Amino acid sequence: MNLVELKDYELVPAPEDEQAWAVRVLSGDYVETVLRFGTIKANKGVLNFDFAVISSPDPDLTTEDISLQEYAGDLLQAIIRDGIESGSIITKGDEDEQDI
């Protein structure tokens, strides 16, 4: 899935932390859902992350929803791809495991 910033999603200030960002979904199955990513680690080509649902028009939507987990992974990949292309991604850690 090739998600595009400002078409499919936008970065918005996180409501609980003015130093952080959340992601508002603009299109697809999760329109108007706001997600917040936590720890993100890349380990030997595998991306591990956690996230929270900040708000959603669907009151039953949770991080346990497998479809949402897959979408969040696609969304995170798009954000990282855009960050790498723009030079705005900061990584830290060793070669095998990196915090993003």
C-alpha positions as CSV (number, residue, x, y, z in Angstrom):
1,M,0.0,0.0,0.0
2,N,1.5,3.3,-1.0
3,L,0.1,5.9,1.4
4,V,0.7,9.6,0.6
5,E,1.1,12.4,3.2
6,L,-1.7,15.0,3.0
7,K,-3.8,12.7,0.9
8,D,-4.1,9.6,3.0
9,Y,-2.7,10.9,6.3
10,E,-1.4,13.9,8.1
11,L,0.9,14.5,11.0
12,V,-0.9,16.4,13.8
13,P,0.3,17.6,17.3
14,A,-0.3,14.9,19.9
15,P,-3.0,16.1,22.2
16,E,-1.3,14.8,25.3
17,D,2.2,16.0,24.5
18,E,3.0,19.2,22.7
19,Q,6.5,17.8,21.8
20,A,5.1,14.8,20.0
21,W,3.1,14.0,16.9
22,A,0.2,11.8,16.1
23,V,-1.1,10.6,12.7
24,R,-4.6,11.5,11.5
25,V,-6.0,9.2,8.8
26,L,-7.6,11.1,5.9
27,S,-8.8,8.3,3.6
28,G,-9.8,4.6,3.6
29,D,-11.3,2.4,6.3
30,Y,-10.0,4.4,9.2
31,V,-10.9,8.0,8.2
32,E,-10.6,10.5,11.1
33,T,-8.8,7.9,13.3
34,V,-5.8,9.4,15.1
35,L,-2.9,7.0,16.0
36,R,0.1,7.6,18.1
37,F,3.2,5.5,17.5
38,G,5.4,4.6,20.5
39,T,8.7,2.7,20.4
40,I,9.8,1.8,16.9
41,K,12.7,-0.6,16.3
42,A,14.2,-2.0,13.1
43,N,16.0,-5.3,13.7
44,K,17.5,-7.1,10.7
45,G,14.9,-5.9,8.3
46,V,11.9,-6.4,10.6
47,L,10.1,-3.3,11.9
48,N,8.7,-3.6,15.4
49,F,6.5,-0.9,16.8
50,D,3.7,-0.2,19.2
51,F,0.9,2.3,18.8
52,A,-2.3,3.6,20.4
53,V,-5.6,4.7,19.1
54,I,-6.0,8.3,20.3
55,S,-9.4,8.8,18.8
56,S,-11.7,7.2,16.2
57,P,-15.3,7.6,14.9
58,D,-15.5,3.8,15.6
59,P,-15.8,3.5,19.4
60,D,-14.9,-0.2,19.3
61,L,-11.6,0.2,17.4
62,T,-8.6,-1.0,19.4
63,T,-5.0,-1.9,18.8
64,E,-6.1,-5.5,19.0
65,D,-7.8,-5.2,15.5
66,I,-5.5,-7.2,13.1
67,S,-6.6,-5.1,10.1
68,L,-5.8,-1.9,12.0
69,Q,-2.4,-3.3,13.0
70,E,-1.6,-4.0,9.3
71,Y,-2.8,-0.6,8.3
72,A,-0.7,1.0,11.1
73,G,2.4,-0.9,9.7
74,D,1.7,0.4,6.2
75,L,1.2,3.9,7.6
76,L,4.5,3.8,9.6
77,Q,6.4,2.5,6.6
78,A,5.1,5.5,4.5
79,I,6.1,8.0,7.2
80,I,9.6,6.5,7.5
81,R,10.0,6.4,3.7
82,D,9.0,10.0,3.5
83,G,11.3,10.9,6.4
84,I,14.3,9.1,4.8
85,E,13.6,10.8,1.5
86,S,13.4,14.3,3.1
87,G,16.3,13.6,5.5
88,S,14.2,14.2,8.6
89,I,14.5,10.8,10.2
90,I,16.8,10.5,13.2
91,T,18.0,7.0,14.2
92,K,20.0,5.8,17.1
93,G,21.3,2.4,18.1
94,D,23.7,-0.2,16.8
95,E,23.9,-1.6,13.3
96,D,21.6,-4.7,14.0
97,E,19.0,-2.9,16.0
98,Q,18.0,0.7,15.6
99,D,15.5,2.9,17.4
100,I,13.8,5.2,15.0
